Amino acid sequence: MQPRQREEEAWKEQIKKERQFEELEQLFSKAKRAQENVLHTFQDAWRGNRSRQRLGLVEETMTEEWQKRKKQMYAVDDAIQESRRAHQRAKFASKEATAHATD
């Protein structure tokens, strides 16, 4: 495989990862909205002090899960960004090597 083809393949893979991440972000937002809708539905269905306490516990648990998923999502984003930077460094190094070889 030619160096140019490898670069193009690496770039296509990077773009694919970024699109997958964007899709994940959209799903994540939908899940958050669904979580909020569930809480509102429960709140409307249950009235009184005990139900508020219970809903508070449910909301806390859901928020903790949300924060865990958000941290995982940011870790994936960081990995994608580092992969992109590594690809750009490799591409630059390849150009530098080619330039020095032709001198």
Secondary structure per residue as TSV (DSSP state, phi and psi in degrees):
chain	resnum	aa	ss	phi	psi
A	1	M	-	360.0	133.6
A	2	Q	-	-70.7	152.1
A	3	P	H	-57.0	-37.5
A	4	R	H	-64.4	-41.7
A	5	Q	H	-65.0	-40.2
A	6	R	H	-62.4	-41.5
A	7	E	H	-62.6	-43.9
A	8	E	H	-63.8	-42.1
A	9	E	H	-64.1	-42.3
A	10	A	H	-63.9	-40.4
A	11	W	H	-66.3	-42.0
A	12	K	H	-61.6	-40.9
A	13	E	H	-64.1	-40.4
A	14	Q	H	-62.5	-45.2
A	15	I	H	-63.2	-39.6
A	16	K	H	-61.1	-43.9
A	17	K	H	-62.5	-41.9
A	18	E	H	-65.6	-39.1
A	19	R	H	-65.3	-41.2
A	20	Q	H	-61.9	-39.2
A	21	F	H	-64.8	-41.6
A	22	E	H	-61.9	-41.1
A	23	E	H	-63.5	-40.1
A	24	L	H	-62.6	-41.7
A	25	E	H	-61.4	-41.9
A	26	Q	H	-64.5	-43.8
A	27	L	H	-63.2	-37.8
A	28	F	H	-62.4	-43.6
A	29	S	H	-64.4	-41.7
A	30	K	H	-62.3	-40.5
A	31	A	H	-64.6	-39.4
A	32	K	H	-63.7	-43.8
A	33	R	H	-63.6	-40.4
A	34	A	H	-63.7	-40.4
A	35	Q	H	-59.3	-46.7
A	36	E	H	-63.0	-39.9
A	37	N	H	-63.5	-40.0
A	38	V	H	-62.2	-45.6
A	39	L	H	-61.7	-42.2
A	40	H	H	-65.8	-39.0
A	41	T	H	-63.5	-45.5
A	42	F	H	-62.3	-41.3
A	43	Q	H	-63.6	-41.1
A	44	D	H	-66.8	-36.4
A	45	A	H	-75.0	-38.4
A	46	W	-	-105.1	132.4
A	47	R	-	-122.1	154.4
A	48	G	S	110.1	169.8
A	49	N	H	-66.3	-45.2
A	50	R	H	-62.0	-40.7
A	51	S	H	-65.8	-36.9
A	52	R	H	-64.0	-40.3
A	53	Q	H	-62.4	-45.8
A	54	R	H	-63.8	-43.3
A	55	L	H	-63.8	-35.2
A	56	G	H	-61.4	-42.4
A	57	L	H	-65.3	-42.8
A	58	V	H	-62.2	-44.3
A	59	E	H	-64.0	-41.1
A	60	E	H	-59.6	-46.8
A	61	T	H	-61.9	-45.2
A	62	M	H	-66.0	-37.3
A	63	T	H	-65.9	-40.6
A	64	E	H	-61.0	-44.9
A	65	E	H	-62.0	-42.7
A	66	W	H	-58.7	-45.1
A	67	Q	H	-65.8	-38.2
A	68	K	H	-61.6	-46.8
A	69	R	H	-64.4	-37.8
A	70	K	H	-64.3	-41.9
A	71	K	H	-62.2	-41.7
A	72	Q	H	-63.4	-40.8
A	73	M	H	-64.3	-42.4
A	74	Y	H	-65.4	-35.3
A	75	A	H	-64.0	-41.2
A	76	V	H	-63.6	-43.6
A	77	D	H	-61.5	-43.3
A	78	D	H	-59.9	-41.8
A	79	A	H	-64.2	-40.3
A	80	I	H	-64.6	-44.9
A	81	Q	H	-63.9	-40.9
A	82	E	H	-64.8	-39.1
A	83	S	H	-61.2	-41.4
A	84	R	H	-64.4	-44.1
A	85	R	H	-63.9	-40.8
A	86	A	H	-63.1	-40.9
A	87	H	H	-63.0	-42.8
A	88	Q	H	-66.9	-38.3
A	89	R	H	-64.0	-42.9
A	90	A	H	-64.1	-40.5
A	91	K	H	-63.9	-43.4
A	92	F	H	-63.8	-43.8
A	93	A	H	-62.7	-38.0
A	94	S	H	-64.6	-42.5
A	95	K	H	-64.7	-41.2
A	96	E	H	-62.0	-44.4
A	97	A	H	-64.4	-40.4
A	98	T	H	-64.6	-40.9
A	99	A	H	-65.8	-41.2
A	100	H	H	-70.4	-32.2
A	101	A	H	-69.7	-30.5
A	102	T	H	-84.3	-14.1
A	103	D	-	-71.9	360.0
